[in-house]
Amino acid sequence: MSESTSTPPKQGHKRKILATFATLALMSSVGVVVTSAAFTATTDNTGNRIEAGSVALSDSDAATGHLYDAPDQVPGAANGPAPHCLRVTYSGSLASAVKLYSTAIANGANFRLKIERGSGLSAPGSDMNCTGFSPSSTAYDDTLNNFPTTYATGLDGKPAAAAWTTGNTVDYRYTIYTVDDTTPNAHTTKFDSGTHTFTWEARNN
């Protein structure tokens, strides 16, 4: 009986598996070579940053509140309470339009308010003294019933609505008095304006 030279089935199967692994390894190495050989280029934009500006407003009343509180007033400009002054300062970084308006005022037709713009207050403070004030223009001179109550209709902080920038200041003098009324028996009881609030508001342009 002659010896058989054929490869055993199991051994042939192993050789096929090894050949498959070798092929996969070769394909994998070719892929790595192709990837590592790619061309690239980059460019950078560094130091990126964004910051919002500020709108900031203050006045010299030191949070004491009212500009006037005058009971039992007789009519006439000469008989009204002493004028009061304050300084408004803008410290925001964005140029802004500053306006003045108030809350609702009762019996407004019976009281007249004059507001003058100016400069020179030597000691603006919580007592709202007017020492050194020098007027330059008039912002308002009318009865309280016509005083604006919104920013849109408000009084301009500067003449012609000029913009405010960092460090700007304007001094204001407020003069209030009771309007004269000779109508018989029109004032047999007291009446007043009710408490109201004046608001300075800045909005960036």
Backbone as JSON Lines, residues from 0, in Angstrom:
{"i":0,"aa":"M","n":[0.86,-1.2,0.0],"ca":[0.0,0.0,0.0],"c":[0.89,1.24,0.0]}
{"i":1,"aa":"S","n":[0.63,2.13,-0.94],"ca":[1.45,3.36,-1.02],"c":[0.95,4.42,-0.01]}
{"i":2,"aa":"E","n":[1.94,5.3,0.43],"ca":[1.58,6.35,1.4],"c":[0.8,7.47,0.72]}
{"i":3,"aa":"S","n":[-0.16,7.96,1.38],"ca":[-0.96,9.08,0.85],"c":[-0.22,10.4,1.07]}
{"i":4,"aa":"T","n":[-0.19,11.3,0.06],"ca":[0.48,12.62,0.17],"c":[-0.51,13.77,0.35]}
{"i":5,"aa":"S","n":[-1.78,13.49,0.47],"ca":[-2.77,14.57,0.63],"c":[-2.71,15.19,2.02]}
{"i":6,"aa":"T","n":[-3.06,16.49,2.08],"ca":[-3.02,17.22,3.36],"c":[-4.25,16.87,4.17]}
{"i":7,"aa":"P","n":[-4.04,16.6,5.43],"ca":[-5.18,16.27,6.3],"c":[-6.18,17.43,6.3]}
{"i":8,"aa":"P","n":[-7.46,17.14,6.38],"ca":[-8.51,18.18,6.34],"c":[-8.31,19.26,7.39]}
{"i":9,"aa":"K","n":[-8.01,18.91,8.59],"ca":[-7.87,19.91,9.66],"c":[-6.7,20.84,9.39]}
{"i":10,"aa":"Q","n":[-5.59,20.27,8.92],"ca":[-4.42,21.1,8.65],"c":[-4.69,22.09,7.51]}
{"i":11,"aa":"G","n":[-5.42,21.65,6.51],"ca":[-5.76,22.54,5.39],"c":[-6.67,23.67,5.85]}
{"i":12,"aa":"H","n":[-7.55,23.42,6.74],"ca":[-8.46,24.43,7.27],"c":[-7.69,25.5,8.03]}
{"i":13,"aa":"K","n":[-6.69,25.05,8.78],"ca":[-5.88,26.01,9.55],"c":[-5.11,26.92,8.61]}
{"i":14,"aa":"R","n":[-4.6,26.36,7.54],"ca":[-3.85,27.18,6.58],"c":[-4.75,28.25,5.94]}
{"i":15,"aa":"K","n":[-5.98,27.92,5.65],"ca":[-6.91,28.89,5.07],"c":[-7.19,30.04,6.04]}
{"i":16,"aa":"I","n":[-7.32,29.71,7.31],"ca":[-7.58,30.74,8.32],"c":[-6.39,31.68,8.44]}
{"i":17,"aa":"L","n":[-5.17,31.08,8.45],"ca":[-3.96,31.89,8.54],"c":[-3.82,32.8,7.34]}
{"i":18,"aa":"A","n":[-4.16,32.29,6.18],"ca":[-4.07,33.09,4.96],"c":[-5.06,34.26,5.01]}
{"i":19,"aa":"T","n":[-6.25,34.04,5.56],"ca":[-7.25,35.11,5.68],"c":[-6.76,36.21,6.61]}
{"i":20,"aa":"F","n":[-6.18,35.79,7.76],"ca":[-5.64,36.78,8.71],"c":[-4.52,37.6,8.07]}
{"i":21,"aa":"A","n":[-3.68,36.96,7.31],"ca":[-2.58,37.65,6.65],"c":[-3.1,38.68,5.67]}
{"i":22,"aa":"T","n":[-4.14,38.31,4.93],"ca":[-4.74,39.25,3.96],"c":[-5.35,40.46,4.67]}
{"i":23,"aa":"L","n":[-6.08,40.2,5.77],"ca":[-6.69,41.3,6.53],"c":[-5.64,42.22,7.12]}
{"i":24,"aa":"A","n":[-4.55,41.62,7.62],"ca":[-3.47,42.42,8.19],"c":[-2.84,43.31,7.14]}
{"i":25,"aa":"L","n":[-2.64,42.76,5.94],"ca":[-2.07,43.52,4.85],"c":[-2.98,44.69,4.45]}
{"i":26,"aa":"M","n":[-4.28,44.42,4.37],"ca":[-5.24,45.46,4.02],"c":[-5.26,46.57,5.08]}
{"i":27,"aa":"S","n":[-5.18,46.13,6.34],"ca":[-5.18,47.09,7.43],"c":[-3.96,47.98,7.37]}
{"i":28,"aa":"S","n":[-2.8,47.4,7.11],"ca":[-1.57,48.19,7.04],"c":[-1.6,49.16,5.88]}
{"i":29,"aa":"V","n":[-2.2,48.75,4.79],"ca":[-2.34,49.65,3.64],"c":[-3.22,50.84,3.99]}
{"i":30,"aa":"G","n":[-4.33,50.56,4.73],"ca":[-5.23,51.64,5.16],"c":[-4.52,52.63,6.05]}
{"i":31,"aa":"V","n":[-3.7,52.18,6.98],"ca":[-2.96,53.06,7.88],"c":[-2.02,53.95,7.09]}
{"i":32,"aa":"V","n":[-1.37,53.37,6.13],"ca":[-0.43,54.14,5.32],"c":[-1.16,55.25,4.55]}
{"i":33,"aa":"V","n":[-2.34,54.94,4.01],"ca":[-3.11,55.93,3.25],"c":[-3.57,57.07,4.17]}
{"i":34,"aa":"T","n":[-4.08,56.74,5.39],"ca":[-4.55,57.76,6.34],"c":[-3.42,58.66,6.81]}
{"i":35,"aa":"S","n":[-2.31,58.1,7.17],"ca":[-1.21,58.89,7.71],"c":[-0.56,59.77,6.65]}
{"i":36,"aa":"A","n":[-0.86,59.52,5.42],"ca":[-0.25,60.29,4.35],"c":[-1.11,61.47,3.9]}
{"i":37,"aa":"A","n":[-2.28,61.76,4.61],"ca":[-3.18,62.85,4.2],"c":[-2.54,64.21,4.44]}
{"i":38,"aa":"F","n":[-2.86,65.21,3.57],"ca":[-2.38,66.58,3.74],"c":[-3.34,67.35,4.64]}
{"i":39,"aa":"T","n":[-2.86,68.21,5.55],"ca":[-3.69,69.04,6.43],"c":[-3.13,70.45,6.54]}
{"i":40,"aa":"A","n":[-4.02,71.39,6.94],"ca":[-3.59,72.78,7.2],"c":[-4.59,73.41,8.16]}
{"i":41,"aa":"T","n":[-4.15,74.28,9.05],"ca":[-5.04,74.96,10.0],"c":[-4.68,76.44,10.09]}
{"i":42,"aa":"T","n":[-5.64,77.23,10.55],"ca":[-5.4,78.63,10.87],"c":[-6.26,78.99,12.08]}
{"i":43,"aa":"D","n":[-5.8,79.88,12.97],"ca":[-6.49,80.18,14.23],"c":[-6.92,81.63,14.31]}
{"i":44,"aa":"N","n":[-8.03,81.85,15.03],"ca":[-8.46,83.2,15.43],"c":[-8.53,83.19,16.95]}
{"i":45,"aa":"T","n":[-7.54,83.72,17.62],"ca":[-7.43,83.62,19.08],"c":[-7.97,84.86,19.79]}
{"i":46,"aa":"G","n":[-8.11,84.73,21.1],"ca":[-8.48,85.87,21.95],"c":[-9.9,86.36,21.79]}
{"i":47,"aa":"N","n":[-10.81,85.51,21.38],"ca":[-12.2,85.94,21.17],"c":[-12.88,86.28,22.49]}
{"i":48,"aa":"R","n":[-13.69,87.38,22.49],"ca":[-14.33,87.83,23.73],"c":[-15.43,88.81,23.37]}
{"i":49,"aa":"I","n":[-16.52,88.81,24.13],"ca":[-17.58,89.81,23.95],"c":[-18.01,90.31,25.32]}
{"i":50,"aa":"E","n":[-18.32,91.61,25.41],"ca":[-18.71,92.21,26.69],"c":[-19.86,93.19,26.46]}
{"i":51,"aa":"A","n":[-20.86,93.14,27.32],"ca":[-21.97,94.08,27.24],"c":[-21.59,95.39,27.92]}
{"i":52,"aa":"G","n":[-21.97,96.51,27.32],"ca":[-21.72,97.81,27.93],"c":[-22.69,98.06,29.09]}
{"i":53,"aa":"S","n":[-22.54,99.21,29.74],"ca":[-23.37,99.52,30.91],"c":[-24.13,100.83,30.73]}
{"i":54,"aa":"V","n":[-25.25,100.91,31.43],"ca":[-26.06,102.13,31.51],"c":[-26.29,102.38,32.99]}
{"i":55,"aa":"A","n":[-25.74,103.47,33.53],"ca":[-25.81,103.71,34.97],"c":[-26.06,105.19,35.26]}
{"i":56,"aa":"L","n":[-26.99,105.44,36.18],"ca":[-27.43,106.8,36.48],"c":[-27.6,106.96,37.99]}
{"i":57,"aa":"S","n":[-27.23,108.11,38.51],"ca":[-27.42,108.36,39.95],"c":[-27.7,109.85,40.16]}
{"i":58,"aa":"D","n":[-28.23,110.19,41.35],"ca":[-28.43,111.6,41.68],"c":[-27.96,111.87,43.1]}
{"i":59,"aa":"S","n":[-27.89,113.13,43.45],"ca":[-27.26,113.54,44.7],"c":[-28.17,113.56,45.91]}
{"i":60,"aa":"D","n":[-29.39,113.03,45.8],"ca":[-30.3,113.1,46.95],"c":[-29.97,112.09,48.04]}
{"i":61,"aa":"A","n":[-28.98,111.22,47.78],"ca":[-28.55,110.22,48.77],"c":[-29.71,109.37,49.25]}
{"i":62,"aa":"A","n":[-30.61,109.05,48.32],"ca":[-31.77,108.19,48.6],"c":[-32.73,108.76,49.63]}
{"i":63,"aa":"T","n":[-32.71,110.07,49.83],"ca":[-33.64,110.67,50.79],"c":[-35.03,110.85,50.19]}
{"i":64,"aa":"G","n":[-35.14,110.8,48.85],"ca":[-36.46,110.79,48.23],"c":[-36.98,112.12,47.74]}
{"i":65,"aa":"H","n":[-37.92,112.7,48.47],"ca":[-38.72,113.79,47.93],"c":[-37.95,115.09,47.69]}
{"i":66,"aa":"L","n":[-38.39,115.79,46.63],"ca":[-37.85,117.12,46.31],"c":[-38.64,118.21,47.0]}
{"i":67,"aa":"Y","n":[-39.85,117.9,47.37],"ca":[-40.66,118.86,48.12],"c":[-41.72,118.11,48.92]}
{"i":68,"aa":"D","n":[-42.07,118.67,50.05],"ca":[-43.15,118.18,50.91],"c":[-43.66,119.41,51.65]}
{"i":69,"aa":"A","n":[-44.62,120.09,51.03],"ca":[-45.01,121.42,51.5],"c":[-46.5,121.5,51.8]}
{"i":70,"aa":"P","n":[-46.9,121.35,53.06],"ca":[-48.32,121.46,53.42],"c":[-48.77,122.92,53.58]}
{"i":71,"aa":"D","n":[-50.08,123.13,53.5],"ca":[-50.7,124.43,53.8],"c":[-50.07,125.6,53.03]}
{"i":72,"aa":"Q","n":[-49.94,125.47,51.74],"ca":[-49.34,126.52,50.94],"c":[-50.37,127.54,50.46]}
{"i":73,"aa":"V","n":[-49.98,128.8,50.52],"ca":[-50.83,129.85,49.96],"c":[-50.47,130.0,48.49]}
{"i":74,"aa":"P","n":[-51.39,130.54,47.66],"ca":[-51.11,130.63,46.23],"c":[-50.06,131.68,45.88]}
{"i":75,"aa":"G","n":[-49.46,131.49,44.68],"ca":[-48.51,132.47,44.18],"c":[-47.08,131.97,44.22]}
{"i":76,"aa":"A","n":[-46.33,132.29,43.15],"ca":[-44.95,131.84,43.05],"c":[-44.07,132.34,44.17]}
{"i":77,"aa":"A","n":[-44.32,133.56,44.6],"ca":[-43.49,134.15,45.65],"c":[-43.72,133.5,47.01]}
{"i":78,"aa":"N","n":[-44.83,132.77,47.15],"ca":[-45.16,132.18,48.44],"c":[-44.86,130.68,48.53]}
{"i":79,"aa":"G","n":[-44.32,130.11,47.47],"ca":[-44.05,128.68,47.47],"c":[-42.86,128.31,48.33]}
{"i":80,"aa":"P","n":[-42.65,127.03,48.55],"ca":[-41.49,126.58,49.33],"c":[-40.19,126.9,48.61]}
{"i":81,"aa":"A","n":[-39.1,126.89,49.32],"ca":[-37.8,127.19,48.72],"c":[-37.48,126.16,47.64]}
{"i":82,"aa":"P","n":[-36.86,126.59,46.56],"ca":[-36.47,125.64,45.51],"c":[-35.49,124.59,46.05]}
{"i":83,"aa":"H","n":[-35.5,123.45,45.42],"ca":[-34.56,122.39,45.77],"c":[-33.78,121.97,44.53]}
{"i":84,"aa":"C","n":[-32.53,121.58,44.74],"ca":[-31.65,121.23,43.62],"c":[-31.01,119.86,43.81]}
{"i":85,"aa":"L","n":[-30.7,119.25,42.69],"ca":[-29.94,118.0,42.73],"c":[-29.08,117.89,41.49]}
{"i":86,"aa":"R","n":[-28.09,117.03,41.58],"ca":[-27.19,116.77,40.45],"c":[-27.4,115.34,39.99]}
{"i":87,"aa":"V","n":[-27.57,115.17,38.68],"ca":[-27.71,113.84,38.08],"c":[-26.4,113.51,37.37]}
{"i":88,"aa":"T","n":[-25.89,112.33,37.63],"ca":[-24.59,111.89,37.09],"c":[-24.75,110.62,36.28]}
{"i":89,"aa":"Y","n":[-24.12,110.6,35.11],"ca":[-24.16,109.41,34.26],"c":[-22.8,108.72,34.31]}
{"i":90,"aa":"S","n":[-22.79,107.43,34.64],"ca":[-21.52,106.69,34.76],"c":[-21.49,105.43,33.9]}
{"i":91,"aa":"G","n":[-22.45,105.28,32.99],"ca":[-22.44,104.11,32.12],"c":[-21.4,104.24,31.02]}
{"i":92,"aa":"S","n":[-21.09,103.12,30.35],"ca":[-20.1,103.13,29.28],"c":[-20.72,103.39,27.92]}
{"i":93,"aa":"L","n":[-22.05,103.24,27.8],"ca":[-22.73,103.44,26.53],"c":[-23.4,104.81,26.49]}
{"i":94,"aa":"A","n":[-23.25,105.52,25.39],"ca":[-23.94,106.81,25.24],"c":[-25.44,106.58,25.35]}
{"i":95,"aa":"S","n":[-26.12,107.43,26.14],"ca":[-27.54,107.21,26.43],"c":[-28.34,108.5,26.39]}
{"i":96,"aa":"A","n":[-29.64,108.32,26.2],"ca":[-30.57,109.44,26.3],"c":[-31.23,109.38,27.68]}
{"i":97,"aa":"V","n":[-31.17,110.47,28.41],"ca":[-31.73,110.53,29.76],"c":[-33.0,111.39,29.74]}
{"i":98,"aa":"K","n":[-34.07,110.85,30.34],"ca":[-35.33,111.58,30.39],"c":[-35.94,111.52,31.79]}
{"i":99,"aa":"L","n":[-36.83,112.48,32.06],"ca":[-37.5,112.59,33.36],"c":[-39.0,112.48,33.17]}
{"i":100,"aa":"Y","n":[-39.64,111.66,34.03],"ca":[-41.1,111.54,34.02],"c":[-41.57,111.25,35.43]}
{"i":101,"aa":"S","n":[-42.89,111.22,35.64],"ca":[-43.41,111.02,37.0],"c":[-44.55,110.01,36.99]}
{"i":102,"aa":"T","n":[-44.93,109.62,38.19],"ca":[-46.15,108.83,38.35],"c":[-47.34,109.8,38.3]}
{"i":103,"aa":"A","n":[-48.54,109.26,38.35],"ca":[-49.75,110.08,38.27],"c":[-49.81,111.1,39.41]}
{"i":104,"aa":"I","n":[-50.34,112.28,39.11],"ca":[-50.42,113.36,40.08],"c":[-51.86,113.85,40.19]}
{"i":105,"aa":"A","n":[-52.37,113.9,41.41],"ca":[-53.75,114.35,41.64],"c":[-53.81,115.88,41.67]}
{"i":106,"aa":"N","n":[-54.96,116.42,41.28],"ca":[-55.19,117.87,41.33],"c":[-54.05,118.66,40.66]}
{"i":107,"aa":"G","n":[-53.48,118.08,39.63],"ca":[-52.29,118.67,39.03],"c":[-52.47,120.07,38.49]}
{"i":108,"aa":"A","n":[-53.68,120.42,38.05],"ca":[-53.92,121.75,37.48],"c":[-53.77,122.86,38.52]}
{"i":109,"aa":"N","n":[-53.75,122.5,39.79],"ca":[-53.68,123.5,40.85],"c":[-52.25,123.8,41.32]}
{"i":110,"aa":"F","n":[-51.27,123.1,40.73],"ca":[-49.88,123.3,41.17],"c":[-48.98,123.46,39.94]}
{"i":111,"aa":"R","n":[-48.03,124.36,40.05],"ca":[-47.13,124.62,38.93],"c":[-45.69,124.29,39.33]}
{"i":112,"aa":"L","n":[-44.99,123.64,38.41],"ca":[-43.61,123.22,38.66],"c":[-42.7,123.77,37.57]}
{"i":113,"aa":"K","n":[-41.59,124.33,38.02],"ca":[-40.56,124.78,37.08],"c":[-39.28,123.99,37.34]}
{"i":114,"aa":"I","n":[-38.73,123.41,36.27],"ca":[-37.47,122.67,36.4],"c":[-36.45,123.31,35.46]}
{"i":115,"aa":"E","n":[-35.35,123.77,36.05],"ca":[-34.29,124.41,35.27],"c":[-33.05,123.52,35.23]}
{"i":116,"aa":"R","n":[-32.43,123.46,34.06],"ca":[-31.14,122.78,33.92],"c":[-30.04,123.8,34.21]}
{"i":117,"aa":"G","n":[-28.92,123.31,34.71],"ca":[-27.82,124.22,34.95],"c":[-26.59,123.49,35.45]}
{"i":118,"aa":"S","n":[-25.76,124.22,36.19],"ca":[-24.52,123.66,36.72],"c":[-24.08,124.5,37.92]}
{"i":119,"aa":"G","n":[-22.97,124.13,38.5],"ca":[-22.36,124.96,39.54],"c":[-22.71,124.65,40.97]}
{"i":120,"aa":"L","n":[-23.56,123.63,41.22],"ca":[-23.88,123.31,42.62],"c":[-22.58,123.05,43.38]}
{"i":121,"aa":"S","n":[-22.38,123.81,44.45],"ca":[-21.12,123.69,45.19],"c":[-21.13,122.56,46.19]}
{"i":122,"aa":"A","n":[-22.31,122.19,46.66],"ca":[-22.38,121.12,47.66],"c":[-23.66,120.32,47.49]}
{"i":123,"aa":"P","n":[-23.84,119.67,46.33],"ca":[-25.07,118.88,46.14],"c":[-25.13,117.76,47.17]}
{"i":124,"aa":"G","n":[-26.27,117.64,47.83],"ca":[-26.36,116.62,48.86],"c":[-27.78,116.29,49.21]}
{"i":125,"aa":"S","n":[-27.95,115.55,50.3],"ca":[-29.27,115.07,50.7],"c":[-30.21,116.2,51.11]}
{"i":126,"aa":"D","n":[-29.67,117.38,51.47],"ca":[-30.54,118.5,51.82],"c":[-31.03,119.24,50.58]}
{"i":127,"aa":"M","n":[-30.52,118.87,49.41],"ca":[-30.92,119.42,48.11],"c":[-30.82,120.94,48.07]}
{"i":128,"aa":"N","n":[-29.78,121.48,48.67],"ca":[-29.56,122.92,48.63],"c":[-29.2,123.35,47.21]}
{"i":129,"aa":"C","n":[-29.42,124.62,46.91],"ca":[-29.16,125.16,45.58],"c":[-27.96,126.11,45.56]}
{"i":130,"aa":"T","n":[-27.09,126.0,46.54],"ca":[-25.93,126.88,46.62],"c":[-25.06,126.74,45.37]}
{"i":131,"aa":"G","n":[-24.82,127.87,44.71],"ca":[-23.96,127.89,43.54],"c":[-24.65,127.57,42.23]}
{"i":132,"aa":"F","n":[-25.92,127.21,42.27],"ca":[-26.61,126.82,41.02],"c":[-26.69,127.96,40.04]}
{"i":133,"aa":"S","n":[-26.38,127.66,38.77],"ca":[-26.47,128.65,37.7],"c":[-27.29,128.05,36.57]}
{"i":134,"aa":"P","n":[-28.5,128.61,36.31],"ca":[-29.37,128.02,35.29],"c":[-28.87,128.29,33.87]}
{"i":135,"aa":"S","n":[-29.16,127.35,32.97],"ca":[-28.77,127.51,31.57],"c":[-29.96,127.32,30.62]}
{"i":136,"aa":"S","n":[-30.96,126.55,31.02],"ca":[-32.15,126.34,30.19],"c":[-33.28,125.84,31.06]}
{"i":137,"aa":"T","n":[-34.49,125.91,30.54],"ca":[-35.66,125.45,31.28],"c":[-36.18,124.15,30.66]}
{"i":138,"aa":"A","n":[-36.31,123.12,31.49],"ca":[-36.8,121.82,31.02],"c":[-38.32,121.75,31.09]}
{"i":139,"aa":"Y","n":[-38.91,122.46,32.08],"ca":[-40.37,122.4,32.26],"c":[-40.83,123.61,33.06]}
{"i":140,"aa":"D","n":[-41.97,124.15,32.66],"ca":[-42.59,125.25,33.41],"c":[-44.08,125.22,33.1]}
{"i":141,"aa":"D","n":[-44.81,124.41,33.87],"ca":[-46.23,124.19,33.59],"c":[-46.87,123.56,34.82]}
{"i":142,"aa":"T","n":[-48.19,123.4,34.76],"ca":[-48.89,122.74,35.86],"c":[-48.6,121.24,35.86]}
{"i":143,"aa":"L","n":[-48.77,120.63,37.02],"ca":[-48.41,119.22,37.18],"c":[-49.29,118.26,36.38]}
{"i":144,"aa":"N","n":[-50.48,118.69,36.03],"ca":[-51.34,117.77,35.26],"c":[-50.78,117.51,33.85]}
{"i":145,"aa":"N","n":[-49.88,118.35,33.4],"ca":[-49.28,118.17,32.07],"c":[-47.91,117.51,32.13]}
{"i":146,"aa":"F","n":[-47.49,117.11,33.32],"ca":[-46.16,116.53,33.44],"c":[-46.16,115.13,32.8]}
{"i":147,"aa":"P","n":[-45.14,114.79,32.01],"ca":[-45.11,113.48,31.34],"c":[-45.03,112.33,32.33]}
{"i":148,"aa":"T","n":[-45.64,111.22,31.96],"ca":[-45.68,110.05,32.85],"c":[-45.04,108.81,32.22]}
{"i":149,"aa":"T","n":[-44.36,108.97,31.1],"ca":[-43.67,107.83,30.46],"c":[-42.31,108.29,29.96]}
{"i":150,"aa":"Y","n":[-41.43,107.34,29.75],"ca":[-40.11,107.67,29.2],"c":[-40.25,108.28,27.8]}
{"i":151,"aa":"A","n":[-41.13,107.7,26.99],"ca":[-41.28,108.15,25.6],"c":[-41.65,109.63,25.51]}
{"i":152,"aa":"T","n":[-42.44,110.12,26.48],"ca":[-42.87,111.52,26.46],"c":[-42.1,112.37,27.46]}
{"i":153,"aa":"G","n":[-41.09,111.78,28.1],"ca":[-40.38,112.44,29.19],"c":[-39.59,113.67,28.78]}
{"i":154,"aa":"L","n":[-39.2,114.45,29.78],"ca":[-38.39,115.64,29.57],"c":[-36.95,115.25,29.29]}
{"i":155,"aa":"D","n":[-36.33,115.93,28.35],"ca":[-34.94,115.64,28.02],"c":[-34.01,116.1,29.13]}
{"i":156,"aa":"G","n":[-33.1,115.22,29.51],"ca":[-32.13,115.59,30.53],"c":[-31.22,116.71,30.09]}
{"i":157,"aa":"K","n":[-30.86,116.7,28.81],"ca":[-30.06,117.76,28.2],"c":[-30.89,118.43,27.12]}
{"i":158,"aa":"P","n":[-30.61,119.68,26.81],"ca":[-31.34,120.34,25.72],"c":[-31.21,119.57,24.41]}
{"i":159,"aa":"A","n":[-32.29,119.55,23.64],"ca":[-32.32,118.89,22.32],"c":[-31.99,117.4,22.4]}
{"i":160,"aa":"A","n":[-32.26,116.81,23.55],"ca":[-32.07,115.37,23.75],"c":[-30.64,114.92,23.47]}
{"i":161,"aa":"A","n":[-29.68,115.77,23.77],"ca":[-28.27,115.41,23.57],"c":[-27.91,114.17,24.39]}
{"i":162,"aa":"A","n":[-27.01,113.36,23.84],"ca":[-26.61,112.11,24.51],"c":[-25.75,112.38,25.74]}
{"i":163,"aa":"W","n":[-25.87,111.48,26.7],"ca":[-25.04,111.49,27.89],"c":[-23.93,110.45,27.73]}
{"i":164,"aa":"T","n":[-22.73,110.8,28.14],"ca":[-21.61,109.86,28.11],"c":[-20.98,109.79,29.51]}
{"i":165,"aa":"T","n":[-20.08,108.85,29.67],"ca":[-19.48,108.59,30.98],"c":[-18.94,109.87,31.63]}
{"i":166,"aa":"G","n":[-19.37,110.1,32.87],"ca":[-18.9,111.25,33.64],"c":[-19.7,112.52,33.48]}
{"i":167,"aa":"N","n":[-20.7,112.52,32.6],"ca":[-21.54,113.72,32.43],"c":[-22.38,114.0,33.67]}
{"i":168,"aa":"T","n":[-22.53,115.27,34.01],"ca":[-23.41,115.68,35.11],"c":[-24.24,116.89,34.67]}
{"i":169,"aa":"V","n":[-25.46,116.98,35.2],"ca":[-26.3,118.15,34.99],"c":[-26.97,118.47,36.32]}
{"i":170,"aa":"D","n":[-27.0,119.75,36.69],"ca":[-27.69,120.18,37.9],"c":[-29.1,120.66,37.54]}
{"i":171,"aa":"Y","n":[-30.04,120.44,38.45],"ca":[-31.43,120.83,38.21],"c":[-31.99,121.55,39.43]}
{"i":172,"aa":"R","n":[-32.81,122.57,39.17],"ca":[-33.5,123.29,40.24],"c":[-35.0,123.12,40.05]}
{"i":173,"aa":"Y","n":[-35.67,122.69,41.12],"ca":[-37.11,122.47,41.12],"c":[-37.8,123.56,41.95]}
{"i":174,"aa":"T","n":[-38.74,124.26,41.34],"ca":[-39.52,125.28,42.04],"c":[-41.0,124.93,41.9]}
{"i":175,"aa":"I","n":[-41.69,124.72,43.03],"ca":[-43.1,124.31,43.02],"c":[-43.93,125.33,43.79]}
{"i":176,"aa":"Y","n":[-45.14,125.6,43.32],"ca":[-46.03,126.5,44.07],"c":[-47.48,126.24,43.67]}
{"i":177,"aa":"T","n":[-48.39,126.76,44.49],"ca":[-49.84,126.63,44.26],"c":[-50.32,127.73,43.32]}
{"i":178,"aa":"V","n":[-51.09,127.32,42.32],"ca":[-51.62,128.28,41.35],"c":[-52.7,129.14,42.01]}
{"i":179,"aa":"D","n":[-52.67,130.43,41.74],"ca":[-53.68,131.34,42.29],"c":[-55.05,131.05,41.64]}
{"i":180,"aa":"D","n":[-56.09,131.11,42.45],"ca":[-57.45,130.84,41.95],"c":[-58.41,131.72,42.73]}
{"i":181,"aa":"T","n":[-59.02,132.66,42.04],"ca":[-59.93,133.61,42.71],"c":[-61.39,133.17,42.66]}
{"i":182,"aa":"T","n":[-61.64,131.95,42.23],"ca":[-63.02,131.46,42.17],"c":[-63.62,131.42,43.58]}
{"i":183,"aa":"P","n":[-64.78,132.05,43.81],"ca":[-65.37,132.06,45.16],"c":[-65.64,130.64,45.68]}
{"i":184,"aa":"N","n":[-65.3,130.42,46.91],"ca":[-65.57,129.17,47.62],"c":[-64.92,127.93,46.96]}
{"i":185,"aa":"A","n":[-63.88,128.17,46.18],"ca":[-63.22,127.04,45.51],"c":[-62.24,126.31,46.42]}
{"i":186,"aa":"H","n":[-61.89,126.91,47.55],"ca":[-60.85,126.31,48.4],"c":[-61.29,126.29,49.86]}
{"i":187,"aa":"T","n":[-62.49,125.84,50.08],"ca":[-62.99,125.75,51.45],"c":[-62.48,124.51,52.17]}
{"i":188,"aa":"T","n":[-61.89,123.59,51.42],"ca":[-61.27,122.4,52.02],"c":[-59.88,122.22,51.42]}
{"i":189,"aa":"K","n":[-59.05,121.52,52.15],"ca":[-57.68,121.28,51.66],"c":[-57.69,120.24,50.52]}
{"i":190,"aa":"F","n":[-56.74,120.34,49.64],"ca":[-56.51,119.31,48.63],"c":[-55.01,119.31,48.31]}
{"i":191,"aa":"D","n":[-54.53,118.2,47.86],"ca":[-53.1,118.14,47.55],"c":[-52.84,117.3,46.29]}
{"i":192,"aa":"S","n":[-51.6,117.18,45.96],"ca":[-51.2,116.48,44.74],"c":[-51.09,114.97,44.92]}
{"i":193,"aa":"G","n":[-51.21,114.54,46.18],"ca":[-50.91,113.14,46.45],"c":[-49.41,112.91,46.28]}
{"i":194,"aa":"T","n":[-48.92,111.83,46.86],"ca":[-47.49,111.54,46.7],"c":[-47.24,111.06,45.28]}
{"i":195,"aa":"H","n":[-46.15,111.51,44.71],"ca":[-45.77,111.09,43.37],"c":[-44.26,110.96,43.27]}
{"i":196,"aa":"T","n":[-43.82,110.23,42.29],"ca":[-42.39,109.92,42.15],"c":[-41.86,110.45,40.82]}
{"i":197,"aa":"F","n":[-40.73,111.16,40.89],"ca":[-40.03,111.58,39.68],"c":[-38.96,110.55,39.37]}
{"i":198,"aa":"T","n":[-38.88,110.13,38.12],"ca":[-37.91,109.12,37.71],"c":[-37.04,109.63,36.58]}
{"i":199,"aa":"W","n":[-35.73,109.58,36.8],"ca":[-34.76,109.81,35.73],"c":[-34.43,108.46,35.13]}
{"i":200,"aa":"E","n":[-34.5,108.34,33.83],"ca":[-34.21,107.05,33.19],"c":[-33.25,107.26,32.0]}
{"i":201,"aa":"A","n":[-32.24,106.39,31.93],"ca":[-31.29,106.42,30.82],"c":[-31.48,105.19,29.95]}
{"i":202,"aa":"R","n":[-31.49,105.39,28.65],"ca":[-31.53,104.29,27.69],"c":[-30.45,104.52,26.64]}
{"i":203,"aa":"N","n":[-29.65,103.49,26.39],"ca":[-28.58,103.68,25.42],"c":[-29.15,103.86,24.01]}
{"i":204,"aa":"N","n":[-28.51,104.7,23.24],"ca":[-28.97,105.02,21.9],"c":[-28.78,103.84,20.94]}
